[in-house]
């Protein structure tokens, strides 16, 4: 049954909103880091007159950096005393 405190499956709404906020934060972090590195690569290619060398390089570095930041932030949200099952 649906009510304001619990969702359809009985999970507290507050927990769902925390998870939604975390997923949104990670997604926006991925987007902004990759976009920043891409823009930097395009700017360097235009400035140096190269084709797409720095753009490709910076996109790859941006993806790796974004994944590292995302995994690190997700691992920081886990409870410290939890053990993997």
Secondary structure, 3 states (H helix, E strand, C coil): CCCCCECCCCCEHHHHHHHHHHHHHHHHHHHHHHHHHHHHHHHHHHHHCCCCHHHHHHHHHHHHHHHHHHHHHHHHHCCCCCCCC
